[in-house]
Amino acid sequence: MDAILNLQTVPLGTALTIGGPAVALGGISLWFLKEYVNDQKRKSSNFLPPLPEVPGLPVIGNLLQLTEKKPHKTFTNWAETYGPIYSIKTGANTIVVLNTNELAKEAMVTRYSAISTRKLTNALKILTCDKSIVAISDYDEFHKTVKRHVLTSVLGPNAQKRHRIHRDTLIENVSKQLHDLVRKYPNEAVNLRKIFQSELFGLALKQALGKDIESIYVEGLDATLPREDVLKTLVLDIMEGAIDVDWRDFFPYLKWVPNK
């Protein structure tokens, strides 16, 4: 009690003068302790040899070297110098690049359970409703349950037999359209993407919903959307949005800055 009364008699300026260095010293001690623990973790992490690193610039890393619209070409060129597995820096993030089928299979199949979480861009988080799509969901019970249903209903051997009629229909429709185009426009180029895009969308609808559609009524819009608009909304717009680049994804500590 006497100590408390004595403390109350100490001027505020004196208390701050005494407390300031103590807080600073405590903060520095905690920082050194954190760095020591992190260093020990790095040294004891399976004693794996360090990966080759592609040289880049401070802060931004290799971002300026990834201007190629087809980044796999850049990755292939780097593989000739740094080997089949190496790391790059994209801002604050470190990415490990695998350049052979064997390494990709080991990472994505043999050691898939080790990939416990998927780091997504902000655009992909929005488009997938926060990892609600099995292909990019975290390795948890949701992922295992949905994957099991997908294999049973769509990708498994028995499911493939059930859906064979739909694949046969796709082949027949594509062949018919190609023959019609050759007959009507023998000297013109053929847009294969347009043909296969429409037919593959129909195949996906049959396998997922049980039937193809020509149009669908959307209650929220109070309108009937034709098949082309459904394809654009469900597939094309999402694919376009998935590759949208937000510079804040590379610098998470700047997420508070508006992206305008």
C-alpha positions as CSV (number, residue, x, y, z in Angstrom):
1,M,0.0,0.0,0.0
2,D,2.9,2.4,0.8
3,A,4.5,1.6,-2.5
4,I,1.3,2.5,-4.3
5,L,1.0,5.8,-2.4
6,N,4.7,6.6,-3.1
7,L,4.0,5.9,-6.8
8,Q,1.1,8.3,-6.8
9,T,3.4,11.0,-5.6
10,V,5.9,10.6,-8.5
11,P,5.4,13.4,-11.1
12,L,3.9,12.2,-14.4
13,G,6.9,13.4,-16.5
14,T,9.3,11.4,-14.3
15,A,7.1,8.3,-14.7
16,L,7.1,8.6,-18.5
17,T,10.9,9.2,-18.5
18,I,11.4,6.0,-16.5
19,G,8.8,3.9,-18.4
20,G,9.9,4.9,-22.0
21,P,13.3,3.3,-22.0
22,A,11.9,0.2,-20.2
23,V,9.3,-0.3,-22.9
24,A,11.8,0.3,-25.7
25,L,14.2,-2.2,-24.1
26,G,11.5,-4.8,-23.7
27,G,10.4,-4.3,-27.3
28,I,14.0,-4.8,-28.6
29,S,14.4,-7.9,-26.4
30,L,11.2,-9.4,-27.8
31,W,12.4,-8.6,-31.4
32,F,15.7,-10.4,-30.9
33,L,13.9,-13.3,-29.3
34,K,11.5,-13.6,-32.2
35,E,14.4,-13.4,-34.8
36,Y,16.3,-16.1,-32.8
37,V,13.3,-18.5,-32.8
38,N,12.7,-17.9,-36.5
39,D,16.4,-18.6,-37.3
40,Q,16.3,-21.8,-35.4
41,K,13.1,-22.9,-37.2
42,R,14.8,-22.2,-40.5
43,K,17.9,-24.2,-39.6
44,S,15.9,-27.2,-38.4
45,S,13.3,-27.4,-41.2
46,N,14.1,-30.9,-42.4
47,F,17.7,-29.7,-43.2
48,L,16.7,-29.3,-46.8
49,P,19.2,-27.6,-49.1
50,P,18.3,-24.0,-50.1
51,L,16.6,-23.6,-53.5
52,P,18.2,-21.7,-56.3
53,E,16.9,-18.1,-56.4
54,V,16.4,-16.1,-59.5
55,P,18.1,-12.7,-58.9
56,G,15.7,-9.8,-58.8
57,L,15.4,-6.3,-57.5
58,P,14.9,-5.2,-53.8
59,V,11.3,-4.9,-52.6
60,I,9.7,-5.9,-55.9
61,G,11.7,-9.1,-56.6
62,N,11.2,-10.6,-60.0
63,L,8.0,-8.7,-60.9
64,L,9.5,-6.7,-63.8
65,Q,10.9,-9.9,-65.3
66,L,7.4,-11.5,-65.5
67,T,6.0,-9.2,-68.2
68,E,5.6,-12.1,-70.7
69,K,1.9,-12.7,-71.4
70,K,2.7,-16.5,-71.3
71,P,4.8,-16.8,-68.0
72,H,5.4,-20.5,-68.6
73,K,7.9,-19.4,-71.3
74,T,9.8,-17.3,-68.8
75,F,9.8,-20.2,-66.3
76,T,11.1,-22.6,-68.9
77,N,14.0,-20.2,-69.8
78,W,14.9,-19.9,-66.1
79,A,14.8,-23.6,-65.7
80,E,17.7,-23.9,-68.2
81,T,19.8,-21.8,-65.8
82,Y,18.5,-22.6,-62.4
83,G,17.3,-26.2,-62.8
84,P,13.9,-27.9,-62.6
85,I,13.0,-26.4,-59.2
86,Y,13.8,-22.8,-58.1
87,S,12.2,-19.9,-56.3
88,I,11.3,-16.4,-57.3
89,K,10.1,-13.3,-55.4
90,T,6.9,-11.4,-56.3
91,G,6.9,-8.5,-54.0
92,A,6.6,-9.8,-50.4
93,N,5.8,-13.4,-51.6
94,T,8.1,-16.3,-52.4
95,I,7.0,-18.7,-55.1
96,V,8.5,-22.1,-55.8
97,V,8.4,-23.0,-59.5
98,L,8.4,-26.7,-60.6
99,N,9.4,-27.3,-64.2
100,T,9.1,-31.1,-64.7
101,N,6.2,-33.5,-64.8
102,E,7.8,-35.7,-62.1
103,L,8.2,-32.8,-59.7
104,A,4.7,-31.5,-60.3
105,K,3.3,-35.0,-59.8
106,E,5.2,-35.5,-56.5
107,A,4.0,-32.1,-55.2
108,M,0.4,-32.2,-56.4
109,V,-0.3,-36.0,-55.9
110,T,2.2,-37.8,-53.7
111,R,2.6,-34.9,-51.2
112,Y,-0.7,-33.2,-51.8
113,S,-1.7,-33.3,-48.2
114,A,1.4,-31.2,-47.3
115,I,-0.2,-28.3,-49.2
116,S,-2.5,-27.5,-46.4
117,T,-3.6,-24.0,-47.6
118,R,-3.9,-22.3,-50.9
119,K,-2.8,-18.7,-51.2
120,L,-5.2,-16.9,-53.5
121,T,-5.3,-13.5,-55.0
122,N,-8.1,-11.2,-53.9
123,A,-9.8,-11.7,-57.3
124,L,-9.8,-15.5,-56.9
125,K,-11.1,-15.2,-53.3
126,I,-14.1,-13.3,-54.5
127,L,-14.8,-15.4,-57.6
128,T,-14.6,-18.7,-55.6
129,C,-16.6,-17.4,-52.7
130,D,-13.5,-17.8,-50.4
131,K,-12.2,-21.2,-51.7
132,S,-15.6,-22.9,-52.2
133,I,-14.3,-24.6,-55.4
134,V,-12.7,-28.0,-54.7
135,A,-9.8,-27.4,-57.2
136,I,-8.4,-24.5,-55.1
137,S,-9.8,-25.2,-51.7
138,D,-7.6,-25.9,-48.7
139,Y,-6.8,-29.5,-47.9
140,D,-9.4,-30.1,-45.2
141,E,-12.6,-32.2,-44.7
142,F,-14.5,-30.0,-47.2
143,H,-11.9,-30.6,-49.9
144,K,-11.8,-34.4,-49.3
145,T,-15.6,-34.7,-49.2
146,V,-16.2,-32.7,-52.4
147,K,-13.3,-34.4,-54.2
148,R,-14.8,-37.8,-53.4
149,H,-18.2,-36.8,-54.8
150,V,-16.6,-35.4,-57.9
151,L,-14.7,-38.6,-58.5
152,T,-17.7,-40.7,-57.9
153,S,-20.2,-38.6,-60.0
154,V,-18.0,-37.2,-62.8
155,L,-14.4,-38.4,-63.1
156,G,-14.5,-42.0,-61.9
157,P,-14.6,-45.0,-64.2
158,N,-18.3,-45.7,-63.6
159,A,-19.2,-42.1,-64.1
160,Q,-17.2,-41.9,-67.3
161,K,-19.2,-44.9,-68.6
162,R,-22.5,-43.2,-67.7
163,H,-21.5,-40.0,-69.4
164,R,-20.0,-41.5,-72.5
165,I,-23.2,-40.8,-74.5
166,H,-22.7,-37.1,-73.8
167,R,-19.1,-37.2,-75.1
168,D,-20.3,-39.1,-78.2
169,T,-22.8,-36.3,-78.8
170,L,-20.1,-33.7,-78.5
171,I,-17.9,-35.5,-81.1
172,E,-20.9,-35.8,-83.4
173,N,-21.9,-32.1,-83.1
174,V,-18.3,-30.9,-83.6
175,S,-17.8,-33.1,-86.7
176,K,-21.1,-31.9,-88.2
177,Q,-20.3,-28.2,-87.7
178,L,-16.8,-28.7,-89.2
179,H,-18.2,-30.4,-92.3
180,D,-20.9,-27.8,-92.7
181,L,-18.3,-25.0,-92.6
182,V,-16.0,-26.7,-95.0
183,R,-18.9,-27.2,-97.4
184,K,-20.2,-23.6,-97.2
185,Y,-16.9,-21.7,-96.8
186,P,-14.1,-23.9,-98.2
187,N,-11.6,-21.1,-98.5
188,E,-12.1,-19.4,-95.1
189,A,-10.4,-20.0,-91.8
190,V,-12.4,-21.9,-89.1
191,N,-12.8,-20.6,-85.6
192,L,-12.3,-23.8,-83.7
193,R,-12.4,-22.1,-80.3
194,K,-16.0,-21.0,-80.9
195,I,-17.1,-24.5,-81.8
196,F,-15.4,-26.4,-79.0
197,Q,-16.2,-23.7,-76.4
198,S,-19.9,-24.1,-77.0
199,E,-19.9,-27.9,-77.1
200,L,-17.7,-28.3,-74.1
201,F,-20.0,-25.9,-72.1
202,G,-22.9,-28.1,-73.1
203,L,-21.0,-31.2,-72.0
204,A,-20.2,-29.6,-68.6
205,L,-23.9,-28.7,-68.1
206,K,-25.0,-32.3,-68.9
207,Q,-22.5,-33.8,-66.5
208,A,-23.3,-31.3,-63.7
209,L,-27.0,-30.6,-64.2
210,G,-28.1,-33.5,-66.3
211,K,-29.1,-31.5,-69.4
212,D,-28.1,-28.7,-71.7
213,I,-30.0,-25.4,-71.8
214,E,-31.0,-22.9,-74.4
215,S,-31.9,-20.2,-71.9
216,I,-32.6,-19.8,-68.2
217,Y,-34.8,-17.4,-66.1
218,V,-32.9,-15.5,-63.4
219,E,-35.2,-14.4,-60.7
220,G,-32.8,-11.8,-59.3
221,L,-32.6,-10.1,-62.7
222,D,-36.2,-10.7,-63.6
223,A,-35.0,-11.7,-67.1
224,T,-34.3,-14.7,-69.2
225,L,-30.7,-15.1,-70.2
226,P,-29.8,-16.9,-73.5
227,R,-27.2,-19.7,-73.5
228,E,-24.5,-17.3,-74.7
229,D,-25.0,-15.0,-71.8
230,V,-25.0,-17.9,-69.3
231,L,-21.7,-19.1,-70.8
232,K,-20.2,-15.6,-70.5
233,T,-21.4,-15.2,-66.9
234,L,-20.4,-18.6,-65.6
235,V,-17.2,-19.2,-67.6
236,L,-15.7,-16.3,-69.6
237,D,-16.2,-13.5,-67.1
238,I,-14.7,-15.7,-64.3
239,M,-11.7,-16.6,-66.4
240,E,-11.1,-13.0,-67.2
241,G,-11.5,-12.0,-63.6
242,A,-9.2,-14.8,-62.4
243,I,-6.2,-13.3,-64.2
244,D,-6.9,-9.7,-63.0
245,V,-3.8,-8.3,-61.3
246,D,-4.1,-6.3,-58.1
247,W,-0.7,-5.0,-57.1
248,R,-1.7,-5.2,-53.5
249,D,-1.6,-9.0,-53.7
250,F,2.2,-8.7,-54.0
251,F,2.4,-6.3,-51.0
252,P,-0.1,-7.4,-48.4
253,Y,1.0,-4.8,-45.9
254,L,-0.4,-2.1,-48.4
255,K,-3.9,-3.6,-48.6
256,W,-5.3,-0.5,-47.0
257,V,-4.3,1.6,-50.0
258,P,-7.3,2.0,-52.4
259,N,-6.8,0.3,-55.8
260,K,-8.0,3.0,-58.2
